[in-house]
Amino acid sequence: MIHNPDQYQTMPVGVVVQRRPGVTRWAKWAWKVTAVLPGAAQADWAVLRDTGDVAEYHAATRPLELHGAESESYMAGLSAKMPALYVVMRRRDDALRPFDVVLVTASPYEAQDYMDNGEDIVEKVAMPDGVIGWVREFTDRFFEEEVFIKRRRDKQRVDGVQDGIGDRRIAQLTDVYRAPQRKGSAV
């Protein structure tokens, strides 16, 4: 649910997944997200290129959503050495369509949340120049750097005399910091 439509933008983004032969006997195929297609039409594992062992598919098109409240996250992503989009995929039991494309995001923080669950596959893909400009323009409108305010100590002294009685709310018969004594031993 979008509470403020003025702080929300979306763009359809196609996800290109490459299939190549696996390098071990346990994995017949190796799958990797190789590109994104800004403004792409809907697709469901449409073959883009097939050269024998290597094939590329337009796996799906998902909306890339930008929210004004997430502008700090987008700024962190744009300031990286290589600005990237993150594609979140989930495995399924279908040899022809082995993954569901769950999400495409420009937020490295949101991508980290999906990485933490351990069930999803998160692929980092270079952000195309047009998308960089679009995300930067959006982020510049809503990003407000938080001003650092140094915390000042109050004037109360906390290094006073220790009276050895522990927490004053708990009744103590003796000093709580004393050495314990053994029962039945003559000292």
N, C-alpha and C positions, 0 to 999 in steps of 0.2 A: 504494500500500500504506500503510495507516494503522498506525503503530507504537503510538500511544497513543489508543485510542478515547475516552478521557475528555477529550481536548483537540481534539475534532472534532465539528462540528455541520453539518447540511445542511438546506436548505429549497428546495423546487422553486419556480422563478421563471419565469413566462411572459414572453416578449419580444414587444412590440407594435411592428410596423414599419409606417410610413406611406409610401404611394406617392402622389406628386403629379406633375403634368406638369413636365418639365424646362424650364429657362429659356433654354436654348440649342438650336440645331438639332442639335448633336452628341449631346445626351443627351435621349432621349425621356422618360425618367422620372427623378425625383429620389426617392431612398429615404432614410428617416431613422428611427432608433429613437426612439419618442416616449414610451414608458412600459414599466414592468415590472409584472407581476401576481404578487404573492407568493402562494404556495400554489396556483398554477394547475395544472390537469390537463394531460396531454400534448396537443399539437396539432401540426399540420403545415400551416402557412400557411392556417389557417382564417380566413375573412373575418369581421371583426367589424363593419365599417361600410363601405358603398360608396355614395358620393354623387356619382356621375358620374365626374369626373376624379380625385377624391381617394378613396383606399381605405385602410383600416387592417386589418392582418392580425395574427393571433396566430401568429407565425412558428414558434415552438418553445418548449418548456419545458426548461430546463436546471437542474441543481442548483447552488445558491449554497452553496459549501463554505467553512467557516471552520476554520482550523487554529490551534491555540494558539501555534505558533512564529511565525506571521505577525501577531501581535497589534499589533506596532509599526506595521505597514503599515495596519492597519485604523484605528488611532488617528489616523494622519496623515490618512486619508480622512475620518474623522468630524470632525476639527478644521478642515476646509476650510469656506469660506464657505457652500457648498452641498454637503452630503454626497451622494455619488453612487455608483451602481453602474456598472460598465463592461461593455459587451456587445462581445464579440469575434466578428466575422463574417468569412467567407471567401467570395469570389465563386465562382459556378459557372455553367455554361452551360445555364441553364434559365430561360426567360422567365417561367414561372409561379412558380418558386421560385428567385429569383436569388442567394440567399445561404444558406450553412449557418451556423447559429448555433453557434459553437464553444464559447463559454464566457461565463458571467456571473460577475463577481468584484467584491468590495468592496475589493480591494487596488489602490491606485493604482500600486504598484511592479510588480505582475504585469501590469497593463494597459500600463505603459510598456515592458515586455519585448516584448509583442506589437506595440506601435507601432514598435519598433525594427527588426523584421524586414522591414517595408516591403511585405509581401504581404497582411496582414490589415487589416480595417477595425475600428477601435475607437471605439465611440460611448459618450459619457458621458450618463447618464440620472439624473435626480433620484431619490434614494433615498426610498421611501415612509416615513412616520413609524413604522409598525409594524416595518419592517426596521431603521430607525435604532436603535430600542429594543433589538431582538434582537441586533444587532451590538455595540452599546454594552455590553450585559449580558455578552456573551461576552468582549469585549475587556477589560472591567474585571476579569474573573476571571483572565486570563492575562498582562496587560500588566505588565511590571516595568521602570520607567524605569531606564536605565543611569546609574549615578552617575559624574559627571565627576571624574576624578582628574588633577590637574595634574602633568605630567611634571617631574621635578626633574633638573637637570644633575648629572653626576658631577663629581668634583673634579679630573679630569685636565685639564691645560692643553694646548690644541691650537694655540695661537698662538706656538709656540716658534720658534727660529731655523730658517730654511730653508737647507738645506745645498747645494741646487742639483744634487744627484745623481739626482733622480728616484726611481723605485721601486728600493728597495734589492735587490729580488730579481732585477733585470735588470742584467746586467753592462754598464757604460758606460765608455768610454775617456776621455771628457771630460765637461764640464758640459753637460747636456741642454738648458739654457736659453740657450746661446750663440747668437750670430747665425751663420747658415750662411755658409760661404765658397764662392766660385765656384772651380771647377777651372780652372786655366790662367790665372788673372788675377794680375797683379802688384800687390801692395798695398804 
